[in-house]
């Protein structure tokens, strides 16, 4: 089993920044992909960004140029630096870990709320 614990959410003014962290623990494969998703009220959960254990990143268009994903494999931690936040970034942000090359098993954290005031 794998546990994911997010932190770093909060209330910020538009234009501000936040840094989310997610610590993974448990039986983690050496090859995995960690990512951030978000879900706003009444909307579907959507990918924000992901990063493989080798450091390959993937960003949704909503994140390009404003958000940066990174990870520390030694600490089993993934980060999401969010800059130039907008009101539409308000959502519950979830950490995801997909095990192995084929992502045969996925795990989710409880999420952390990000609220951007305009």
QUIUR-V936634 format. One record per backbone hydrogen bond with DSSP energy under -0.5 kcal/mol. NH is the residue of the N-H (numbers start at 1). CO is the residue of the C=O. Records with the same first field share a line. If there is no record, write none. Layout:
NH = CO + CO
This chain:
3 = 25
5 = 23
7 = 21
10 = 113
12 = 115
14 = 117
15 = 85
16 = 13
18 = 82
20 = 80
21 = 7
22 = 78
23 = 5
24 = 22 + 76
25 = 3
27 = 1
28 = 26
32 = 30
33 = 98
34 = 51
35 = 96
36 = 49
37 = 94
38 = 46
39 = 92
43 = 40
46 = 38
48 = 36
49 = 36
50 = 58
51 = 34
52 = 56
53 = 32
55 = 52
58 = 50
60 = 48
63 = 60
64 = 60
66 = 63
67 = 63
68 = 81
70 = 79
72 = 77
73 = 71
75 = 72
76 = 72 + 73
77 = 72
78 = 22
79 = 70
80 = 20
81 = 68
82 = 18 + 80
83 = 66 + 81
84 = 15
85 = 16
89 = 86
90 = 87
91 = 114
92 = 39
93 = 91 + 112
94 = 37 + 92
96 = 35
97 = 107
98 = 33
99 = 97 + 105
100 = 31
103 = 100
104 = 99
105 = 99
107 = 97
109 = 95
110 = 4
112 = 93
114 = 91
115 = 10
117 = 12 + 115
